[in-house]
Amino acid sequence: MNNAATHWRDSGRRAKFFIIEAQVFFPIVLCLFHFRIWTLSLSICTAVLLLILSYYKVTLWIFLLNLREWVFGREKLVDNVDDNEY
């Protein structure tokens, strides 16, 4: 389908619901429907974390990959198996 309103350059944009990013939207909706202190704090912490990440132009998934690399290291342990052991 060829639509003049869509373009390939729009594929890299972050998903938003009006001005709220889609990643923050779920905790906010959770806070609205189940208003407790922990859901409010979760929403605020999520919004602050994603605001900091967007300031550095890093997505959540890239941050999680970098966090995994920082915790576990770059090198992966590989168990070498001899062919003669079978």
PDB file of N, CA, C and O in Angstrom:
ATOM      1  N   MET A   1       0.845  -1.172   0.000  1.00  0.00           N
ATOM      2  CA  MET A   1       0.000   0.000   0.000  1.00  0.00           C
ATOM      3  C   MET A   1       0.891   1.235   0.000  1.00  0.00           C
ATOM      4  O   MET A   1       1.760   1.376   0.860  1.00  0.00           O
ATOM      5  N   ASN A   2       0.686   2.094  -0.922  1.00  0.00           N
ATOM      6  CA  ASN A   2       1.473   3.302  -1.043  1.00  0.00           C
ATOM      7  C   ASN A   2       0.630   4.480  -0.583  1.00  0.00           C
ATOM      8  O   ASN A   2      -0.301   4.898  -1.272  1.00  0.00           O
ATOM      9  N   ASN A   3       0.960   5.006   0.574  1.00  0.00           N
ATOM     10  CA  ASN A   3       0.222   6.125   1.120  1.00  0.00           C
ATOM     11  C   ASN A   3       1.135   7.334   1.136  1.00  0.00           C
ATOM     12  O   ASN A   3       2.268   7.243   1.607  1.00  0.00           O
ATOM     13  N   ALA A   4       0.673   8.449   0.638  1.00  0.00           N
ATOM     14  CA  ALA A   4       1.498   9.645   0.569  1.00  0.00           C
ATOM     15  C   ALA A   4       1.747  10.247   1.948  1.00  0.00           C
ATOM     16  O   ALA A   4       2.678  11.036   2.115  1.00  0.00           O
ATOM     17  N   ALA A   5       0.930   9.890   2.939  1.00  0.00           N
ATOM     18  CA  ALA A   5       1.083  10.457   4.281  1.00  0.00           C
ATOM     19  C   ALA A   5       2.170   9.744   5.082  1.00  0.00           C
ATOM     20  O   ALA A   5       2.618  10.271   6.100  1.00  0.00           O
ATOM     21  N   THR A   6       2.604   8.561   4.649  1.00  0.00           N
ATOM     22  CA  THR A   6       3.640   7.828   5.374  1.00  0.00           C
ATOM     23  C   THR A   6       4.941   7.895   4.598  1.00  0.00           C
ATOM     24  O   THR A   6       4.954   8.000   3.372  1.00  0.00           O
ATOM     25  N   HIS A   7       6.019   7.832   5.333  1.00  0.00           N
ATOM     26  CA  HIS A   7       7.333   7.895   4.722  1.00  0.00           C
ATOM     27  C   HIS A   7       8.288   7.048   5.542  1.00  0.00           C
ATOM     28  O   HIS A   7       8.051   6.833   6.730  1.00  0.00           O
ATOM     29  N   TRP A   8       9.361   6.563   4.934  1.00  0.00           N
ATOM     30  CA  TRP A   8      10.303   5.691   5.622  1.00  0.00           C
ATOM     31  C   TRP A   8      11.002   6.392   6.767  1.00  0.00           C
ATOM     32  O   TRP A   8      11.419   5.738   7.723  1.00  0.00           O
ATOM     33  N   ARG A   9      11.142   7.715   6.695  1.00  0.00           N
ATOM     34  CA  ARG A   9      11.844   8.430   7.764  1.00  0.00           C
ATOM     35  C   ARG A   9      11.057   8.442   9.072  1.00  0.00           C
ATOM     36  O   ARG A   9      11.626   8.718  10.128  1.00  0.00           O
ATOM     37  N   ASP A  10       9.753   8.146   9.018  1.00  0.00           N
ATOM     38  CA  ASP A  10       8.943   8.093  10.231  1.00  0.00           C
ATOM     39  C   ASP A  10       9.126   6.799  11.006  1.00  0.00           C
ATOM     40  O   ASP A  10       8.624   6.682  12.124  1.00  0.00           O
ATOM     41  N   SER A  11       9.825   5.832  10.448  1.00  0.00           N
ATOM     42  CA  SER A  11       9.978   4.542  11.111  1.00  0.00           C
ATOM     43  C   SER A  11      10.933   4.598  12.299  1.00  0.00           C
ATOM     44  O   SER A  11      10.885   3.714  13.155  1.00  0.00           O
ATOM     45  N   GLY A  12      11.790   5.597  12.379  1.00  0.00           N
ATOM     46  CA  GLY A  12      12.747   5.688  13.468  1.00  0.00           C
ATOM     47  C   GLY A  12      12.283   6.535  14.637  1.00  0.00           C
ATOM     48  O   GLY A  12      13.006   6.671  15.624  1.00  0.00           O
ATOM     49  N   ARG A  13      11.113   7.095  14.549  1.00  0.00           N
ATOM     50  CA  ARG A  13      10.637   7.957  15.621  1.00  0.00           C
ATOM     51  C   ARG A  13      10.123   7.144  16.796  1.00  0.00           C
ATOM     52  O   ARG A  13       9.638   6.024  16.636  1.00  0.00           O
ATOM     53  N   ARG A  14      10.239   7.728  17.973  1.00  0.00           N
ATOM     54  CA  ARG A  14       9.747   7.058  19.170  1.00  0.00           C
ATOM     55  C   ARG A  14       8.230   7.157  19.228  1.00  0.00           C
ATOM     56  O   ARG A  14       7.635   8.156  18.825  1.00  0.00           O
ATOM     57  N   ALA A  15       7.624   6.095  19.741  1.00  0.00           N
ATOM     58  CA  ALA A  15       6.173   6.080  19.852  1.00  0.00           C
ATOM     59  C   ALA A  15       5.737   7.001  20.976  1.00  0.00           C
ATOM     60  O   ALA A  15       6.293   6.966  22.074  1.00  0.00           O
ATOM     61  N   LYS A  16       4.735   7.828  20.693  1.00  0.00           N
ATOM     62  CA  LYS A  16       4.232   8.773  21.688  1.00  0.00           C
ATOM     63  C   LYS A  16       2.717   8.754  21.694  1.00  0.00           C
ATOM     64  O   LYS A  16       2.074   8.514  20.672  1.00  0.00           O
ATOM     65  N   PHE A  17       2.165   9.010  22.857  1.00  0.00           N
ATOM     66  CA  PHE A  17       0.736   9.233  22.999  1.00  0.00           C
ATOM     67  C   PHE A  17       0.592  10.700  23.361  1.00  0.00           C
ATOM     68  O   PHE A  17       0.796  11.079  24.515  1.00  0.00           O
ATOM     69  N   PHE A  18       0.246  11.520  22.395  1.00  0.00           N
ATOM     70  CA  PHE A  18       0.294  12.968  22.464  1.00  0.00           C
ATOM     71  C   PHE A  18       1.716  13.395  22.807  1.00  0.00           C
ATOM     72  O   PHE A  18       2.583  13.285  21.939  1.00  0.00           O
ATOM     73  N   ILE A  19       2.016  13.877  24.022  1.00  0.00           N
ATOM     74  CA  ILE A  19       3.386  14.285  24.333  1.00  0.00           C
ATOM     75  C   ILE A  19       4.076  13.282  25.251  1.00  0.00           C
ATOM     76  O   ILE A  19       5.251  13.452  25.574  1.00  0.00           O
ATOM     77  N   ILE A  20       3.366  12.244  25.673  1.00  0.00           N
ATOM     78  CA  ILE A  20       3.925  11.247  26.594  1.00  0.00           C
ATOM     79  C   ILE A  20       4.518  10.110  25.785  1.00  0.00           C
ATOM     80  O   ILE A  20       3.869   9.567  24.892  1.00  0.00           O
ATOM     81  N   GLU A  21       5.771   9.746  26.106  1.00  0.00           N
ATOM     82  CA  GLU A  21       6.378   8.618  25.421  1.00  0.00           C
ATOM     83  C   GLU A  21       5.666   7.327  25.796  1.00  0.00           C
ATOM     84  O   GLU A  21       5.134   7.203  26.899  1.00  0.00           O
ATOM     85  N   ALA A  22       5.657   6.376  24.887  1.00  0.00           N
ATOM     86  CA  ALA A  22       4.916   5.133  25.091  1.00  0.00           C
ATOM     87  C   ALA A  22       5.489   4.303  26.230  1.00  0.00           C
ATOM     88  O   ALA A  22       4.751   3.554  26.871  1.00  0.00           O
ATOM     89  N   GLN A  23       6.774   4.416  26.497  1.00  0.00           N
ATOM     90  CA  GLN A  23       7.381   3.658  27.581  1.00  0.00           C
ATOM     91  C   GLN A  23       6.910   4.149  28.937  1.00  0.00           C
ATOM     92  O   GLN A  23       6.828   3.366  29.883  1.00  0.00           O
ATOM     93  N   VAL A  24       6.601   5.423  29.047  1.00  0.00           N
ATOM     94  CA  VAL A  24       6.144   5.991  30.313  1.00  0.00           C
ATOM     95  C   VAL A  24       4.634   5.831  30.462  1.00  0.00           C
ATOM     96  O   VAL A  24       4.104   5.925  31.569  1.00  0.00           O
ATOM     97  N   PHE A  25       3.955   5.595  29.371  1.00  0.00           N
ATOM     98  CA  PHE A  25       2.499   5.578  29.389  1.00  0.00           C
ATOM     99  C   PHE A  25       1.930   4.447  30.253  1.00  0.00           C
ATOM    100  O   PHE A  25       0.939   4.658  30.952  1.00  0.00           O
ATOM    101  N   PHE A  26       2.529   3.259  30.220  1.00  0.00           N
ATOM    102  CA  PHE A  26       1.996   2.138  31.005  1.00  0.00           C
ATOM    103  C   PHE A  26       2.046   2.397  32.511  1.00  0.00           C
ATOM    104  O   PHE A  26       1.035   2.181  33.180  1.00  0.00           O
ATOM    105  N   PRO A  27       3.175   2.849  33.085  1.00  0.00           N
ATOM    106  CA  PRO A  27       3.147   3.151  34.523  1.00  0.00           C
ATOM    107  C   PRO A  27       2.188   4.274  34.892  1.00  0.00           C
ATOM    108  O   PRO A  27       1.623   4.264  35.985  1.00  0.00           O
ATOM    109  N   ILE A  28       1.993   5.244  33.997  1.00  0.00           N
ATOM    110  CA  ILE A  28       1.049   6.323  34.291  1.00  0.00           C
ATOM    111  C   ILE A  28      -0.374   5.792  34.306  1.00  0.00           C
ATOM    112  O   ILE A  28      -1.159   6.159  35.181  1.00  0.00           O
ATOM    113  N   VAL A  29      -0.718   4.937  33.358  1.00  0.00           N
ATOM    114  CA  VAL A  29      -2.058   4.345  33.337  1.00  0.00           C
ATOM    115  C   VAL A  29      -2.248   3.437  34.544  1.00  0.00           C
ATOM    116  O   VAL A  29      -3.327   3.415  35.138  1.00  0.00           O
ATOM    117  N   LEU A  30      -1.217   2.690  34.912  1.00  0.00           N
ATOM    118  CA  LEU A  30      -1.281   1.858  36.107  1.00  0.00           C
ATOM    119  C   LEU A  30      -1.523   2.718  37.342  1.00  0.00           C
ATOM    120  O   LEU A  30      -2.293   2.339  38.225  1.00  0.00           O
ATOM    121  N   CYS A  31      -0.872   3.862  37.405  1.00  0.00           N
ATOM    122  CA  CYS A  31      -1.051   4.772  38.532  1.00  0.00           C
ATOM    123  C   CYS A  31      -2.460   5.362  38.546  1.00  0.00           C
ATOM    124  O   CYS A  31      -3.039   5.555  39.615  1.00  0.00           O
ATOM    125  N   LEU A  32      -3.006   5.645  37.389  1.00  0.00           N
ATOM    126  CA  LEU A  32      -4.355   6.213  37.337  1.00  0.00           C
ATOM    127  C   LEU A  32      -5.424   5.215  37.762  1.00  0.00           C
ATOM    128  O   LEU A  32      -6.378   5.585  38.447  1.00  0.00           O
ATOM    129  N   PHE A  33      -5.278   3.958  37.364  1.00  0.00           N
ATOM    130  CA  PHE A  33      -6.298   2.967  37.681  1.00  0.00           C
ATOM    131  C   PHE A  33      -6.079   2.261  39.015  1.00  0.00           C
ATOM    132  O   PHE A  33      -7.017   1.701  39.582  1.00  0.00           O
ATOM    133  N   HIS A  34      -4.860   2.282  39.513  1.00  0.00           N
ATOM    134  CA  HIS A  34      -4.564   1.635  40.792  1.00  0.00           C
ATOM    135  C   HIS A  34      -3.697   2.603  41.594  1.00  0.00           C
ATOM    136  O   HIS A  34      -2.488   2.415  41.730  1.00  0.00           O
ATOM    137  N   PHE A  35      -4.340   3.633  42.115  1.00  0.00           N
ATOM    138  CA  PHE A  35      -3.604   4.720  42.759  1.00  0.00           C
ATOM    139  C   PHE A  35      -3.149   4.293  44.152  1.00  0.00           C
ATOM    140  O   PHE A  35      -3.937   4.202  45.094  1.00  0.00           O
ATOM    141  N   ARG A  36      -1.861   4.039  44.243  1.00  0.00           N
ATOM    142  CA  ARG A  36      -1.192   3.738  45.508  1.00  0.00           C
ATOM    143  C   ARG A  36       0.125   4.502  45.519  1.00  0.00           C
ATOM    144  O   ARG A  36       0.538   5.051  44.498  1.00  0.00           O
ATOM    145  N   ILE A  37       0.768   4.535  46.649  1.00  0.00           N
ATOM    146  CA  ILE A  37       2.043   5.241  46.754  1.00  0.00           C
ATOM    147  C   ILE A  37       3.099   4.575  45.880  1.00  0.00           C
ATOM    148  O   ILE A  37       3.897   5.263  45.244  1.00  0.00           O
ATOM    149  N   TRP A  38       3.113   3.232  45.840  1.00  0.00           N
ATOM    150  CA  TRP A  38       4.143   2.552  45.067  1.00  0.00           C
ATOM    151  C   TRP A  38       3.944   2.741  43.570  1.00  0.00           C
ATOM    152  O   TRP A  38       4.925   2.797  42.828  1.00  0.00           O
ATOM    153  N   THR A  39       2.688   2.843  43.099  1.00  0.00           N
ATOM    154  CA  THR A  39       2.483   3.070  41.666  1.00  0.00           C
ATOM    155  C   THR A  39       2.832   4.509  41.295  1.00  0.00           C
ATOM    156  O   THR A  39       3.345   4.769  40.206  1.00  0.00           O
ATOM    157  N   LEU A  40       2.554   5.437  42.201  1.00  0.00           N
ATOM    158  CA  LEU A  40       2.932   6.825  41.957  1.00  0.00           C
ATOM    159  C   LEU A  40       4.448   6.964  41.910  1.00  0.00           C
ATOM    160  O   LEU A  40       4.987   7.642  41.035  1.00  0.00           O
ATOM    161  N   SER A  41       5.132   6.325  42.845  1.00  0.00           N
ATOM    162  CA  SER A  41       6.597   6.400  42.851  1.00  0.00           C
ATOM    163  C   SER A  41       7.191   5.672  41.641  1.00  0.00           C
ATOM    164  O   SER A  41       8.202   6.113  41.095  1.00  0.00           O
ATOM    165  N   LEU A  42       6.575   4.563  41.218  1.00  0.00           N
ATOM    166  CA  LEU A  42       7.027   3.869  40.018  1.00  0.00           C
ATOM    167  C   LEU A  42       6.880   4.748  38.781  1.00  0.00           C
ATOM    168  O   LEU A  42       7.774   4.787  37.936  1.00  0.00           O
ATOM    169  N   SER A  43       5.769   5.444  38.673  1.00  0.00           N
ATOM    170  CA  SER A  43       5.550   6.337  37.534  1.00  0.00           C
ATOM    171  C   SER A  43       6.551   7.479  37.520  1.00  0.00           C
ATOM    172  O   SER A  43       7.092   7.827  36.471  1.00  0.00           O
ATOM    173  N   ILE A  44       6.796   8.060  38.687  1.00  0.00           N
ATOM    174  CA  ILE A  44       7.735   9.178  38.760  1.00  0.00           C
ATOM    175  C   ILE A  44       9.152   8.703  38.462  1.00  0.00           C
ATOM    176  O   ILE A  44       9.878   9.359  37.716  1.00  0.00           O
ATOM    177  N   CYS A  45       9.553   7.573  39.035  1.00  0.00           N
ATOM    178  CA  CYS A  45      10.906   7.050  38.784  1.00  0.00           C
ATOM    179  C   CYS A  45      11.100   6.674  37.326  1.00  0.00           C
ATOM    180  O   CYS A  45      12.163   6.926  36.759  1.00  0.00           O
ATOM    181  N   THR A  46      10.088   6.074  36.709  1.00  0.00           N
ATOM    182  CA  THR A  46      10.170   5.713  35.293  1.00  0.00           C
ATOM    183  C   THR A  46      10.284   6.953  34.421  1.00  0.00           C
ATOM    184  O   THR A  46      11.086   6.990  33.488  1.00  0.00           O
ATOM    185  N   ALA A  47       9.486   7.964  34.723  1.00  0.00           N
ATOM    186  CA  ALA A  47       9.530   9.196  33.941  1.00  0.00           C
ATOM    187  C   ALA A  47      10.878   9.890  34.091  1.00  0.00           C
ATOM    188  O   ALA A  47      11.421  10.392  33.107  1.00  0.00           O
ATOM    189  N   VAL A  48      11.429   9.928  35.303  1.00  0.00           N
ATOM    190  CA  VAL A  48      12.720  10.572  35.524  1.00  0.00           C
ATOM    191  C   VAL A  48      13.837   9.798  34.822  1.00  0.00           C
ATOM    192  O   VAL A  48      14.706  10.395  34.188  1.00  0.00           O
ATOM    193  N   LEU A  49      13.810   8.458  34.939  1.00  0.00           N
ATOM    194  CA  LEU A  49      14.822   7.639  34.273  1.00  0.00           C
ATOM    195  C   LEU A  49      14.795   7.849  32.766  1.00  0.00           C
ATOM    196  O   LEU A  49      15.847   8.023  32.150  1.00  0.00           O
ATOM    197  N   LEU A  50      13.623   7.835  32.170  1.00  0.00           N
ATOM    198  CA  LEU A  50      13.531   7.998  30.719  1.00  0.00           C
ATOM    199  C   LEU A  50      13.834   9.433  30.292  1.00  0.00           C
ATOM    200  O   LEU A  50      14.300   9.659  29.176  1.00  0.00           O
ATOM    201  N   LEU A  51      13.577  10.394  31.162  1.00  0.00           N
ATOM    202  CA  LEU A  51      13.951  11.770  30.863  1.00  0.00           C
ATOM    203  C   LEU A  51      15.467  11.912  30.832  1.00  0.00           C
ATOM    204  O   LEU A  51      16.016  12.578  29.954  1.00  0.00           O
ATOM    205  N   ILE A  52      16.140  11.285  31.792  1.00  0.00           N
ATOM    206  CA  ILE A  52      17.608  11.312  31.820  1.00  0.00           C
ATOM    207  C   ILE A  52      18.174  10.594  30.600  1.00  0.00           C
ATOM    208  O   ILE A  52      19.125  11.072  29.982  1.00  0.00           O
ATOM    209  N   LEU A  53      17.590   9.444  30.250  1.00  0.00           N
ATOM    210  CA  LEU A  53      18.076   8.706  29.082  1.00  0.00           C
ATOM    211  C   LEU A  53      17.849   9.477  27.792  1.00  0.00           C
ATOM    212  O   LEU A  53      18.703   9.461  26.906  1.00  0.00           O
ATOM    213  N   SER A  54      16.716  10.150  27.671  1.00  0.00           N
ATOM    214  CA  SER A  54      16.468  10.927  26.455  1.00  0.00           C
ATOM    215  C   SER A  54      17.378  12.150  26.380  1.00  0.00           C
ATOM    216  O   SER A  54      17.679  12.618  25.282  1.00  0.00           O
ATOM    217  N   TYR A  55      17.823  12.679  27.525  1.00  0.00           N
ATOM    218  CA  TYR A  55      18.779  13.786  27.524  1.00  0.00           C
ATOM    219  C   TYR A  55      20.103  13.340  26.908  1.00  0.00           C
ATOM    220  O   TYR A  55      20.736  14.093  26.168  1.00  0.00           O
ATOM    221  N   TYR A  56      20.518  12.105  27.219  1.00  0.00           N
ATOM    222  CA  TYR A  56      21.740  11.557  26.659  1.00  0.00           C
ATOM    223  C   TYR A  56      21.516  10.850  25.332  1.00  0.00           C
ATOM    224  O   TYR A  56      22.448  10.263  24.783  1.00  0.00           O
ATOM    225  N   LYS A  57      20.304  10.895  24.811  1.00  0.00           N
ATOM    226  CA  LYS A  57      19.921  10.287  23.533  1.00  0.00           C
ATOM    227  C   LYS A  57      20.188   8.781  23.508  1.00  0.00           C
ATOM    228  O   LYS A  57      20.741   8.245  22.548  1.00  0.00           O
ATOM    229  N   VAL A  58      19.778   8.117  24.592  1.00  0.00           N
ATOM    230  CA  VAL A  58      19.926   6.681  24.737  1.00  0.00           C
ATOM    231  C   VAL A  58      18.536   6.097  24.957  1.00  0.00           C
ATOM    232  O   VAL A  58      17.752   6.632  25.741  1.00  0.00           O
ATOM    233  N   THR A  59      18.231   5.005  24.270  1.00  0.00           N
ATOM    234  CA  THR A  59      16.945   4.355  24.488  1.00  0.00           C
ATOM    235  C   THR A  59      17.037   3.425  25.697  1.00  0.00           C
ATOM    236  O   THR A  59      18.124   3.143  26.200  1.00  0.00           O
ATOM    237  N   LEU A  60      15.893   2.963  26.143  1.00  0.00           N
ATOM    238  CA  LEU A  60      15.850   2.075  27.305  1.00  0.00           C
ATOM    239  C   LEU A  60      16.555   0.762  27.010  1.00  0.00           C
ATOM    240  O   LEU A  60      17.256   0.236  27.875  1.00  0.00           O
ATOM    241  N   TRP A  61      16.388   0.222  25.814  1.00  0.00           N
ATOM    242  CA  TRP A  61      16.989  -1.067  25.473  1.00  0.00           C
ATOM    243  C   TRP A  61      18.510  -0.969  25.379  1.00  0.00           C
ATOM    244  O   TRP A  61      19.215  -1.894  25.784  1.00  0.00           O
ATOM    245  N   ILE A  62      19.020   0.141  24.850  1.00  0.00           N
ATOM    246  CA  ILE A  62      20.463   0.334  24.792  1.00  0.00           C
ATOM    247  C   ILE A  62      21.027   0.487  26.200  1.00  0.00           C
ATOM    248  O   ILE A  62      22.111  -0.015  26.498  1.00  0.00           O
ATOM    249  N   PHE A  63      20.291   1.179  27.061  1.00  0.00           N
ATOM    250  CA  PHE A  63      20.718   1.309  28.452  1.00  0.00           C
ATOM    251  C   PHE A  63      20.778  -0.049  29.140  1.00  0.00           C
ATOM    252  O   PHE A  63      21.721  -0.326  29.882  1.00  0.00           O
ATOM    253  N   LEU A  64      19.778  -0.903  28.900  1.00  0.00           N
ATOM    254  CA  LEU A  64      19.776  -2.227  29.518  1.00  0.00           C
ATOM    255  C   LEU A  64      20.912  -3.099  28.992  1.00  0.00           C
ATOM    256  O   LEU A  64      21.498  -3.871  29.752  1.00  0.00           O
ATOM    257  N   LEU A  65      21.230  -2.987  27.701  1.00  0.00           N
ATOM    258  CA  LEU A  65      22.365  -3.724  27.151  1.00  0.00           C
ATOM    259  C   LEU A  65      23.684  -3.250  27.748  1.00  0.00           C
ATOM    260  O   LEU A  65      24.553  -4.064  28.060  1.00  0.00           O
ATOM    261  N   ASN A  66      23.835  -1.952  27.907  1.00  0.00           N
ATOM    262  CA  ASN A  66      25.049  -1.415  28.528  1.00  0.00           C
ATOM    263  C   ASN A  66      25.139  -1.793  30.000  1.00  0.00           C
ATOM    264  O   ASN A  66      26.231  -2.048  30.507  1.00  0.00           O
ATOM    265  N   LEU A  67      24.014  -1.833  30.684  1.00  0.00           N
ATOM    266  CA  LEU A  67      23.999  -2.248  32.083  1.00  0.00           C
ATOM    267  C   LEU A  67      24.395  -3.713  32.217  1.00  0.00           C
ATOM    268  O   LEU A  67      25.142  -4.073  33.127  1.00  0.00           O
ATOM    269  N   ARG A  68      23.900  -4.557  31.319  1.00  0.00           N
ATOM    270  CA  ARG A  68      24.275  -5.971  31.329  1.00  0.00           C
ATOM    271  C   ARG A  68      25.764  -6.151  31.063  1.00  0.00           C
ATOM    272  O   ARG A  68      26.420  -6.984  31.688  1.00  0.00           O
ATOM    273  N   GLU A  69      26.286  -5.367  30.132  1.00  0.00           N
ATOM    274  CA  GLU A  69      27.714  -5.444  29.833  1.00  0.00           C
ATOM    275  C   GLU A  69      28.542  -4.969  31.022  1.00  0.00           C
ATOM    276  O   GLU A  69      29.601  -5.532  31.301  1.00  0.00           O
ATOM    277  N   TRP A  70      28.077  -3.946  31.722  1.00  0.00           N
ATOM    278  CA  TRP A  70      28.805  -3.430  32.878  1.00  0.00           C
ATOM    279  C   TRP A  70      28.794  -4.434  34.033  1.00  0.00           C
ATOM    280  O   TRP A  70      29.793  -4.587  34.736  1.00  0.00           O
ATOM    281  N   VAL A  71      27.658  -5.120  34.228  1.00  0.00           N
ATOM    282  CA  VAL A  71      27.544  -6.069  35.339  1.00  0.00           C
ATOM    283  C   VAL A  71      28.304  -7.360  35.042  1.00  0.00           C
ATOM    284  O   VAL A  71      29.069  -7.830  35.884  1.00  0.00           O
ATOM    285  N   PHE A  72      28.108  -7.931  33.871  1.00  0.00           N
ATOM    286  CA  PHE A  72      28.663  -9.245  33.559  1.00  0.00           C
ATOM    287  C   PHE A  72      29.965  -9.188  32.776  1.00  0.00           C
ATOM    288  O   PHE A  72      30.660 -10.200  32.683  1.00  0.00           O
ATOM    289  N   GLY A  73      30.310  -8.062  32.221  1.00  0.00           N
ATOM    290  CA  GLY A  73      31.537  -7.936  31.454  1.00  0.00           C
ATOM    291  C   GLY A  73      31.309  -8.205  29.985  1.00  0.00           C
ATOM    292  O   GLY A  73      30.256  -8.693  29.577  1.00  0.00           O
ATOM    293  N   ARG A  74      32.321  -7.875  29.196  1.00  0.00           N
ATOM    294  CA  ARG A  74      32.211  -8.039  27.748  1.00  0.00           C
ATOM    295  C   ARG A  74      32.442  -9.464  27.303  1.00  0.00           C
ATOM    296  O   ARG A  74      31.785  -9.949  26.381  1.00  0.00           O
ATOM    297  N   GLU A  75      33.366 -10.131  27.948  1.00  0.00           N
ATOM    298  CA  GLU A  75      33.735 -11.476  27.517  1.00  0.00           C
ATOM    299  C   GLU A  75      32.732 -12.502  28.030  1.00  0.00           C
ATOM    300  O   GLU A  75      32.239 -12.411  29.154  1.00  0.00           O
ATOM    301  N   LYS A  76      32.452 -13.457  27.194  1.00  0.00           N
ATOM    302  CA  LYS A  76      31.538 -14.521  27.572  1.00  0.00           C
ATOM    303  C   LYS A  76      32.328 -15.800  27.794  1.00  0.00           C
ATOM    304  O   LYS A  76      33.235 -16.122  27.027  1.00  0.00           O
ATOM    305  N   LEU A  77      31.983 -16.517  28.835  1.00  0.00           N
ATOM    306  CA  LEU A  77      32.650 -17.767  29.153  1.00  0.00           C
ATOM    307  C   LEU A  77      32.095 -18.865  28.250  1.00  0.00           C
ATOM    308  O   LEU A  77      30.891 -19.121  28.227  1.00  0.00           O
ATOM    309  N   VAL A  78      32.988 -19.502  27.516  1.00  0.00           N
ATOM    310  CA  VAL A  78      32.587 -20.571  26.614  1.00  0.00           C
ATOM    311  C   VAL A  78      33.255 -21.850  27.085  1.00  0.00           C
ATOM    312  O   VAL A  78      34.472 -21.893  27.266  1.00  0.00           O
ATOM    313  N   ASP A  79      32.465 -22.880  27.282  1.00  0.00           N
ATOM    314  CA  ASP A  79      32.998 -24.164  27.716  1.00  0.00           C
ATOM    315  C   ASP A  79      33.378 -24.960  26.471  1.00  0.00           C
ATOM    316  O   ASP A  79      32.513 -25.399  25.713  1.00  0.00           O
ATOM    317  N   ASN A  80      34.668 -25.137  26.275  1.00  0.00           N
ATOM    318  CA  ASN A  80      35.133 -25.893  25.111  1.00  0.00           C
ATOM    319  C   ASN A  80      34.969 -27.395  25.378  1.00  0.00           C
ATOM    320  O   ASN A  80      35.408 -27.908  26.407  1.00  0.00           O
ATOM    321  N   VAL A  81      34.352 -28.059  24.465  1.00  0.00           N
ATOM    322  CA  VAL A  81      34.095 -29.495  24.588  1.00  0.00           C
ATOM    323  C   VAL A  81      34.941 -30.225  23.546  1.00  0.00           C
ATOM    324  O   VAL A  81      34.926 -29.874  22.366  1.00  0.00           O
ATOM    325  N   ASP A  82      35.668 -31.227  23.984  1.00  0.00           N
ATOM    326  CA  ASP A  82      36.431 -32.032  23.040  1.00  0.00           C
ATOM    327  C   ASP A  82      35.504 -32.948  22.263  1.00  0.00           C
ATOM    328  O   ASP A  82      34.488 -33.410  22.782  1.00  0.00           O
ATOM    329  N   ASP A  83      35.863 -33.204  21.021  1.00  0.00           N
ATOM    330  CA  ASP A  83      35.063 -34.131  20.226  1.00  0.00           C
ATOM    331  C   ASP A  83      35.248 -35.569  20.699  1.00  0.00           C
ATOM    332  O   ASP A  83      34.398 -36.419  20.434  1.00  0.00           O
ATOM    333  N   ASN A  84      36.351 -35.852  21.398  1.00  0.00           N
ATOM    334  CA  ASN A  84      36.636 -37.210  21.843  1.00  0.00           C
ATOM    335  C   ASN A  84      35.854 -37.597  23.099  1.00  0.00           C
ATOM    336  O   ASN A  84      35.865 -38.768  23.478  1.00  0.00           O
ATOM    337  N   GLU A  85      35.185 -36.665  23.749  1.00  0.00           N
ATOM    338  CA  GLU A  85      34.463 -36.971  24.974  1.00  0.00           C
ATOM    339  C   GLU A  85      33.157 -37.714  24.708  1.00  0.00           C
ATOM    340  O   GLU A  85      32.589 -38.288  25.637  1.00  0.00           O
ATOM    341  N   TYR A  86      32.679 -37.723  23.508  1.00  0.00           N
ATOM    342  CA  TYR A  86      31.415 -38.391  23.199  1.00  0.00           C
ATOM    343  C   TYR A  86      31.673 -39.816  23.031  1.00  0.00           C
ATOM    344  O   TYR A  86      30.748 -40.584  22.764  1.00  0.00           O
TER     345      TYR A  86
END
